[in-house]
Amino acid sequence: MNTNRISAHLDAVNLIGKLADLKESHYQQGLLLNAVIELLIDKGLLTAKELAVRAETLDKEAAISPYTRTSLPEQ
């Protein structure tokens, strides 16, 4: 019985470690994405407005089930 409790605690510690790793990975990806976006805007390859419109479009498309979509999204 004692071994089961230790195992359960170790599983919890392992899960916490995995969550911490995911949080760090998420932070690093967000940081990189922000850097790329700023570079694209600074170089005039894209505007903040274009980015906002595209993000809104992608968000709306993600909310639609692919099983109910009757046509391909416009490019």
N, C-alpha and C positions, 0 to 999 in steps of 0.2 A: 504494500500500500504506500509506503514511504517513497519508493522508487517512482510510482505513478505521479505523486505530487511534485517530485523533483523534475520529472520529465515535463509535466505541465508548465512548470515555472520556466524551464529552459525553452520550451516552445514559445511562451509569451515573450521572453527576452529576444529570441530569434525574430519574432514578428516585429517587435519594436525596432530592432536593427534594420530590418528590411524597409520599414516605413521611413526611417531616417535616411536610408540610402535613396529611396524614391524622392524624398523631399529635396535632397541635395541635387539629384539629377534634374528635377523639375526646375529648380533655381538656375542651374547652369544653362539649361536649354532656353529658359526665358531671357536670361542675360544675353546669350548669343543672338537670339531672335531680335531683341531690342537693338543690339549693335548693328546687325545687318539692316534693319529697317532705317535706323538713323543714317547709315552710310548711303542707302539708296535715295533717301530724301535729300541729304546734303549734296549728292551728285546730280540731283535734278532728274533722276530716273523715275521718280514716283513722288506723288504729293500725299500729304497726310489725308486729304479728302478722298483721293483714289483708294488709299488703303482702308479707310473707314467704310467706304461704299462696298468694297470687295469683302471685307470682313462681315458686314451685315448680310450680304448675299450668301456667303458660305454658311453663316449661322442659320439663315432661313432654309437653305437646302439641307442642312444637317437635321433640321427638325422634321423634314418630310421623310416618311418611310420609303425606302427604295422599292418596296413591294407595291406601293400605291401610285408611284410615279408613272405617268402615261407617256411622257416623252423625255428626251435627253435634255439636260439643262443647256441654256444658251452659252456659247463661248464668247 
